[in-house]
């Protein structure tokens, strides 16, 4: 019993120690306050849509980056689960009563990352 508590404490300390490294590589969205953005991502405010409704919020934002699609996918696969998001499909995450969908669009000049946050109910 004592040994398993000790292991849990050690793992907790290691997890907390690794958070600054992840945080140093990210910023957060100015629209969706708990959505991490990669260090080189820039939000495009003109492409933002925000609705508040009784069933929940609907938010669409777009960010621009020079990062490649695999790097973006890995970033969100790694950073969203510790924030409570469960992956339900590639680039689709659920937390509490919200769903976050991420769509990556590669253009000739840059990569656009579209985030859509909508209400989510089990079974729908």
C-alpha positions as CSV (number, residue, x, y, z in Angstrom):
1,X,0.0,0.0,0.0
2,X,2.7,2.5,1.0
3,X,4.7,1.6,-2.2
4,X,1.8,2.3,-4.5
5,X,1.1,5.7,-2.9
6,X,4.8,6.5,-3.3
7,X,4.7,5.6,-7.0
8,X,1.6,7.7,-7.5
9,X,3.3,10.7,-5.9
10,X,6.4,10.2,-7.9
11,X,4.4,10.0,-11.1
12,X,2.4,13.1,-10.2
13,X,5.6,15.1,-9.5
14,X,7.1,14.0,-12.9
15,X,3.9,15.0,-14.7
16,X,3.9,18.4,-13.0
17,X,7.6,18.9,-13.8
18,X,6.9,18.2,-17.5
19,X,4.1,20.8,-17.8
20,X,6.4,23.8,-18.1
21,X,8.0,22.2,-21.2
22,X,4.6,21.8,-22.9
23,X,3.5,25.3,-21.8
24,X,6.6,26.9,-23.2
25,X,5.7,25.5,-26.6
26,X,2.2,26.8,-26.5
27,X,0.0,29.8,-26.1
28,X,-3.8,29.8,-25.7
29,X,-6.6,31.0,-28.0
30,X,-7.9,34.4,-27.2
31,X,-11.4,33.2,-28.1
32,X,-11.5,29.6,-26.6
33,X,-9.6,30.3,-23.4
34,X,-8.5,26.7,-22.7
35,X,-7.5,25.8,-26.3
36,X,-3.7,25.6,-26.6
37,X,-2.2,27.0,-29.8
38,X,1.2,25.9,-31.1
39,X,4.0,28.4,-30.6
40,X,4.0,29.6,-34.2
41,X,0.2,29.7,-34.6
42,X,-1.6,33.0,-35.2
43,X,-5.3,33.4,-34.8
44,X,-7.2,35.0,-37.7
45,X,-9.8,37.2,-35.9
46,X,-11.7,38.0,-39.1
47,X,-12.5,34.2,-39.4
48,X,-14.1,34.0,-35.9
49,X,-17.7,33.1,-35.2
50,X,-19.1,33.0,-31.7
51,X,-22.7,32.0,-30.6
52,X,-23.9,31.5,-27.1
53,X,-27.1,29.5,-26.9
54,X,-28.9,27.7,-24.0
55,X,-27.6,24.3,-25.2
56,X,-24.0,25.6,-25.1
57,X,-21.6,27.7,-27.1
58,X,-20.7,27.4,-30.7
59,X,-17.3,28.8,-31.7
60,X,-15.4,28.7,-34.9
61,X,-11.8,30.0,-35.1
62,X,-9.0,29.7,-37.6
63,X,-5.3,29.9,-36.9
64,X,-2.4,30.1,-39.3
65,X,0.9,28.3,-39.0
66,X,3.9,27.2,-41.0
67,X,3.8,23.8,-39.2
68,X,3.1,20.7,-41.3
69,X,-0.1,18.6,-40.9
70,X,1.6,15.7,-39.0
71,X,3.2,18.1,-36.5
72,X,-0.2,19.8,-35.9
73,X,-2.0,16.4,-35.4
74,X,0.7,15.2,-33.0
75,X,0.5,18.4,-31.0
76,X,-3.2,18.2,-30.4
77,X,-3.1,14.4,-29.8
78,X,-0.5,15.1,-27.1
79,X,-1.8,18.3,-25.5
80,X,-5.6,17.9,-25.4
81,X,-6.0,14.7,-23.4
82,X,-4.2,16.2,-20.3
83,X,-6.7,19.0,-20.5
84,X,-9.6,16.6,-20.2
85,X,-10.4,16.1,-23.9
86,X,-11.0,12.5,-25.1
87,X,-10.3,11.7,-28.7
88,X,-13.5,10.2,-30.3
89,X,-12.0,10.2,-33.8
90,X,-9.0,11.6,-35.5
91,X,-9.0,15.4,-34.8
92,X,-12.3,15.1,-32.9
93,X,-12.3,15.5,-29.1
94,X,-15.1,15.4,-26.5
95,X,-15.0,16.9,-23.0
96,X,-18.0,17.2,-20.7
97,X,-20.8,18.5,-23.0
98,X,-18.6,20.0,-25.7
99,X,-17.1,18.6,-28.9
100,X,-14.0,20.1,-30.5
101,X,-13.3,19.4,-34.2
102,X,-10.1,20.3,-35.9
103,X,-9.7,20.6,-39.6
104,X,-6.3,21.2,-41.2
105,X,-6.1,22.9,-44.6
106,X,-2.7,23.0,-46.4
107,X,-2.4,25.9,-48.8
108,X,0.6,26.8,-51.0
109,X,1.7,29.5,-48.6
110,X,0.7,28.3,-45.2
111,X,-1.4,25.9,-43.1
112,X,-4.8,26.9,-41.8
113,X,-6.2,25.1,-38.8
114,X,-9.9,25.4,-38.2
115,X,-11.3,24.8,-34.8
116,X,-15.0,24.2,-34.2
117,X,-16.4,23.9,-30.7
118,X,-20.0,22.8,-30.4
119,X,-22.3,21.4,-27.7
120,X,-22.2,17.6,-27.5
121,X,-24.8,15.2,-26.1
122,X,-24.2,11.5,-25.7
123,X,-26.0,9.5,-28.4
124,X,-26.2,12.3,-30.9
